Amino acid sequence: MIATADKLIEIKDLHFAYGPNQVLKGIDLTVHRGQIVGILGVSGAGKSTVLRLIGGQLRPQRGHVRFNGQIVHELDSDALYEMRRCMGMMFQAGGLFTDLSVFDNVAFPMREKTDLPEEMIYDLVLMKLQSVGLRGSTDLMPSELSGGMARRVALARAIALDPMLIMYDEPFAGLDPISLNVIAQLIRKLNDAVGAASIVVTYDVSETLKVVDYAYFIHNGVVVAKGTPGELENSSDPSVRQFIHAQPDGPVAFHYPSVSYAADLGVAV
């Protein structure tokens, strides 16, 4: 399904830490134009951090992110702003402006980044909302939306300008099964229609592997597996198998590292 072999994003030896917590320990990752790439992993694996490094919100300790030929952390403020005009982002929590209506939320990037007349903006906003099934919600405020509806509005805003790169941070969270399937197929259709590249960050394995061309599995700060959906489903790596098949026992621990429960309770063992 890859439209061209051109690399839109190239990540090399990427390291990043939040204080003493080393989240990424040398990530290599590539996204080609026309491709949908999934970044999989348990909560806290650093998936959303990768998106922030791509967008230039964070600076790596080592390594680099190259977007459309430019190393992101070397750009000045003006160049970084221009780069971000080529990106669309669906935030993990939606990120809607609470004081703006659904219509004005979707229109915001058009008004902020273009000189389009209001008549054209009106038509484009209705087109984007129609694609996510919410054309009738234009006058609603974010507080009047369900969680799933808010995420669909956030998706409409992310694709408002048909960007070169669309990043989806947990796009399937909070959606009912019908909306989830519609949004998954919409991500695929939008990507193919405009020849963009998309990154889907998620822990929803079943839906993600249906829609992506290639996926990376991050565990303990490194890429432990990568490949097509079929290759990951047949991976022999224990952590990948545990994650993909939702197995309760394996190398991925449920409990955050701590002293023993008995020691916390002051019970002698």
C-alpha positions in Angstrom: 0.0 0.0 0.0 3.0 2.3 0.1 2.6 5.0 -2.6 6.3 5.9 -2.8 9.5 4.8 -1.3 10.4 8.4 -0.2 11.1 8.7 3.6 9.0 11.3 5.2 10.2 10.6 8.8 13.5 9.0 9.7 14.3 8.5 13.4 17.8 7.4 14.3 19.3 6.3 17.7 16.7 8.4 19.6 17.2 8.8 23.3 15.0 10.7 25.7 14.4 10.8 29.5 12.1 12.5 31.9 14.5 13.3 34.7 15.9 9.9 35.9 13.3 8.0 33.9 15.0 6.9 30.6 12.0 6.4 28.3 13.7 5.9 25.0 17.0 4.1 24.7 17.9 4.2 21.1 14.8 4.1 18.8 15.2 3.6 15.0 12.0 4.2 13.0 11.0 5.1 9.5 7.7 6.3 7.9 7.3 6.5 4.2 5.0 8.7 2.3 1.6 7.0 1.7 2.2 4.6 4.6 0.3 4.1 7.8 2.6 3.1 10.6 1.6 1.8 14.0 3.6 2.3 17.2 2.5 -0.3 19.7 3.4 -0.8 23.3 2.0 -0.9 26.9 1.1 2.3 28.7 4.3 4.3 29.6 6.4 2.7 26.8 7.1 6.1 25.3 4.7 6.0 22.3 3.3 9.5 22.9 6.8 10.8 23.6 7.9 9.8 20.1 5.1 12.0 18.7 6.2 14.9 20.8 9.7 14.5 19.5 8.5 14.4 15.9 6.5 17.6 16.4 9.4 19.4 18.1 7.7 19.8 21.5 10.6 17.9 23.1 14.3 17.7 22.2 16.2 14.4 22.2 19.2 13.7 24.4 20.8 11.8 21.6 20.0 10.9 18.0 17.6 12.8 15.8 14.2 13.0 14.1 14.3 14.0 10.4 11.0 15.2 8.9 10.8 15.8 5.2 14.6 16.1 5.0 15.0 18.5 8.0 16.3 17.5 11.5 13.5 18.7 13.8 15.5 19.7 16.9 17.8 21.9 14.8 15.0 24.1 13.5 14.5 27.6 14.8 11.0 28.8 15.9 9.9 30.1 12.5 11.1 27.0 10.7 9.4 24.7 13.3 6.1 26.6 12.9 6.3 26.1 9.1 7.0 22.4 9.6 4.0 22.0 11.8 1.8 23.5 9.2 2.4 20.2 7.3 1.2 18.1 10.3 -2.1 17.2 11.7 -2.5 15.9 15.3 -5.3 14.0 17.0 -4.5 14.3 20.7 -4.9 11.5 23.2 -7.5 13.5 25.2 -9.1 15.2 22.2 -7.7 18.6 23.0 -10.8 20.5 21.9 -11.1 24.2 22.8 -13.8 24.2 25.5 -15.1 27.7 24.7 -15.5 27.0 20.9 -18.3 25.2 19.2 -17.7 22.0 17.2 -17.8 24.1 14.0 -15.3 26.6 15.3 -13.0 23.9 16.6 -12.7 22.3 13.2 -12.5 25.7 11.5 -9.7 26.9 13.8 -6.7 25.5 11.9 -8.2 26.8 8.6 -8.6 30.3 10.1 -5.2 30.2 11.8 -3.1 28.9 9.0 -4.8 30.0 5.8 -6.4 33.0 4.1 -9.5 31.0 2.9 -12.8 32.9 2.8 -15.4 32.0 5.4 -17.7 30.6 2.7 -15.0 28.0 1.7 -14.2 27.3 5.4 -17.9 26.6 6.0 -18.0 24.0 3.2 -14.7 22.4 4.3 -15.8 22.1 7.9 -19.1 20.4 6.9 -17.1 18.1 4.7 -14.8 17.0 7.5 -17.6 16.6 10.0 -19.6 14.6 7.4 -16.6 12.2 7.1 -16.8 11.5 10.9 -20.6 11.3 11.0 -21.1 14.5 13.0 -22.3 17.1 10.4 -25.3 17.7 12.6 -23.2 18.7 15.6 -21.9 22.0 14.4 -23.5 24.2 17.1 -22.8 21.9 20.0 -20.2 22.8 22.6 -17.5 20.3 23.7 -19.3 19.9 27.1 -22.4 18.6 25.2 -20.5 15.9 23.5 -19.9 12.3 24.6 -16.3 11.1 24.9 -16.5 9.3 21.7 -18.1 12.2 19.8 -15.4 14.5 21.1 -12.7 12.2 19.7 -14.4 12.2 16.3 -14.5 16.0 16.3 -10.8 16.0 17.2 -10.2 13.7 14.2 -12.1 16.1 11.9 -9.9 18.9 13.2 -6.7 16.9 12.7 -7.5 16.3 9.0 -8.8 19.8 8.4 -6.0 20.9 6.1 -5.2 17.5 4.5 -1.7 17.5 6.1 1.4 15.7 4.8 1.6 13.8 8.1 -1.3 12.9 10.4 -0.5 11.7 13.9 -3.1 9.8 15.9 -2.5 9.4 19.7 -4.8 6.6 20.9 -7.5 7.3 18.2 -9.7 4.4 19.3 -10.0 5.1 23.0 -13.5 5.8 24.2 -15.3 4.8 21.0 -18.1 2.3 20.7 -17.6 -0.6 18.4 -19.4 1.0 15.4 -17.6 4.3 15.7 -14.3 2.5 16.2 -14.6 0.5 13.0 -15.7 3.6 11.1 -12.8 5.7 12.4 -10.3 2.9 11.6 -11.5 2.7 8.0 -11.6 6.5 7.7 -7.9 6.7 8.8 -7.1 4.2 6.0 -9.2 6.0 3.3 -7.9 9.5 4.2 -4.3 8.4 4.0 -4.8 6.7 0.7 -6.8 9.6 -0.8 -4.3 12.4 -0.1 -1.1 10.3 -0.3 -0.2 11.4 3.3 1.7 9.5 5.9 0.0 8.5 9.2 1.3 7.4 12.5 -1.1 5.6 14.8 0.0 5.4 18.5 -2.1 2.9 20.4 -2.4 -0.2 22.5 -5.5 -1.4 20.6 -3.8 -4.2 18.8 -6.8 -5.8 16.9 -8.0 -2.6 15.2 -4.5 -1.2 14.6 -3.2 -4.3 12.8 -6.2 -4.2 10.5 -5.4 -0.7 9.2 -1.6 -0.2 9.3 1.0 -1.2 6.7 3.8 -1.6 9.1 4.2 -1.5 12.9 6.8 -1.1 15.6 6.6 -2.6 19.0 8.3 -0.6 21.8 9.3 -2.2 25.1 11.8 -1.1 27.7 12.8 1.9 25.6 13.8 0.0 22.5 12.1 -1.5 19.4 11.8 -5.2 20.2 9.9 -6.1 17.0 8.8 -4.5 13.7 7.2 -5.6 10.5 3.9 -6.0 8.7 0.8 -6.9 10.7 1.2 -10.6 9.7 4.8 -10.6 10.8 4.0 -9.2 14.2 1.1 -11.6 14.8 3.5 -14.4 14.2 6.4 -13.0 16.2 8.3 -15.3 18.5 9.4 -12.5 20.8 7.8 -13.2 24.3 6.8 -9.6 25.0 5.3 -9.1 21.6 3.3 -12.4 21.9 2.1 -11.5 25.3 0.9 -8.0 24.2 -0.7 -9.0 20.9 -2.5 -12.0 22.3 -3.4 -10.3 25.6 -1.7 -13.0 27.7 -1.7 -12.2 31.5 1.6 -13.8 32.2 4.9 -12.9 30.5 7.8 -10.4 30.5 5.4 -7.4 30.5 4.7 -6.9 34.2 1.3 -5.7 35.4 2.6 -4.0 38.6 4.8 -0.9 38.6 8.3 -1.7 40.2 8.2 -1.5 44.0 9.3 -3.1 47.2 7.4 -6.2 48.2 3.8 -5.7 49.3 4.6 -7.3 52.7 7.4 -4.8 53.2 5.1 -1.9 52.5 2.7 -3.2 55.1 5.5 -3.7 57.6 4.8 -7.5 57.7 7.8 -9.7 58.5 8.3 -12.5 56.0 
